[in-house]
Amino acid sequence: MCRFISFFHRPVLGYKDEIEIAVFNLSNHLQTQAKLRLDLTWHEGHYTPQGKLELRFPPDKDKPEFYDANFKFKYPDFWSFLRWCLTCDIAGDINLSRCKIPAGLKFPESVSGWLDLGGCKIPPGLKLPESVGGSLYLSGCTLPAGLKFPESVGGLDLGGCKIPPGLKLPESVGGSLYLSGCTLPAGLKLPAEITGDLNLSGCTIPAGFVLPAHVGGKIYR
């Protein structure tokens, strides 16, 4: 797996300081290269949440003088570049663990891989994707009131979260549901169906708590 965000770039033909960018799987260069059928004129790049930009060039080729500066002019920070990437036709995982998510960040309607927001500061009003094919990681987060979960998730990790009263969980979870170490608010309704395990270890469980009708794996308490 490559560092997030992974992408390809190359100078625009005839405009050596202008940059063309290609994205597909933001965590995997090989999948992007195969999907988009990129030739050897394309070079690997990374833009990390810590703000580090890396625009690789082959050792036998000189990078144009203002190449990095022009990229930074268009995308001055990681979040501006991510916002653009999320408007493209992308697939795979999105890893934003331990980041401070900016208000107004807009995810695509569907994420085919996992979405990792573990340890993040979740801003009020953040809209999550409508579906997440892999697991949705929110462990260690303070969840804002009114947060709307995807209609379908491959798995859901809320371990150690501060769960506000009235939070509505998804109707079903395709993998496991982790609520370990949480204080569960009164009236919390678990998904009706959990295909994998249900982890309630270390939880403070309120009176009247009802287990799901179907748990395909084990229940840990």
Rosetta blueprint (number, residue, H / E / L):
1 M L
2 C L
3 R L
4 F L
5 I L
6 S E
7 F E
8 F E
9 H E
10 R E
11 P E
12 V E
13 L L
14 G L
15 Y E
16 K E
17 D E
18 E E
19 I E
20 E E
21 I E
22 A E
23 V L
24 F L
25 N E
26 L L
27 S L
28 N L
29 H H
30 L H
31 Q H
32 T H
33 Q H
34 A H
35 K H
36 L H
37 R L
38 L L
39 D L
40 L L
41 T L
42 W L
43 H E
44 E E
45 G E
46 H E
47 Y E
48 T L
49 P L
50 Q L
51 G L
52 K L
53 L E
54 E E
55 L E
56 R L
57 F L
58 P L
59 P L
60 D L
61 K L
62 D L
63 K L
64 P L
65 E L
66 F L
67 Y H
68 D H
69 A H
70 N H
71 F H
72 K H
73 F H
74 K H
75 Y L
76 P L
77 D L
78 F H
79 W H
80 S H
81 F H
82 L H
83 R H
84 W H
85 C H
86 L L
87 T L
88 C L
89 D L
90 I L
91 A E
92 G L
93 D L
94 I E
95 N E
96 L L
97 S L
98 R L
99 C L
100 K E
101 I L
102 P L
103 A L
104 G L
105 L L
106 K E
107 F L
108 P L
109 E L
110 S E
111 V E
112 S L
113 G L
114 W L
115 L E
116 D E
117 L L
118 G L
119 G L
120 C L
121 K E
122 I L
123 P L
124 P L
125 G L
126 L L
127 K E
128 L L
129 P L
130 E L
131 S E
132 V E
133 G E
134 G E
135 S E
136 L E
137 Y E
138 L L
139 S L
140 G L
141 C L
142 T E
143 L L
144 P L
145 A L
146 G L
147 L L
148 K L
149 F L
150 P L
151 E L
152 S E
153 V E
154 G E
155 G E
156 L E
157 D E
158 L L
159 G L
160 G L
161 C L
162 K E
163 I L
164 P L
165 P L
166 G L
167 L L
168 K L
169 L L
170 P L
171 E L
172 S E
173 V E
174 G L
175 G L
176 S L
177 L E
178 Y E
179 L L
180 S L
181 G L
182 C L
183 T E
184 L L
185 P L
186 A L
187 G L
188 L L
189 K L
190 L L
191 P L
192 A L
193 E E
194 I E
195 T L
196 G L
197 D L
198 L E
199 N E
200 L L
201 S L
202 G L
203 C L
204 T E
205 I L
206 P L
207 A L
208 G L
209 F L
210 V L
211 L L
212 P L
213 A L
214 H E
215 V E
216 G L
217 G L
218 K L
219 I E
220 Y E
221 R L
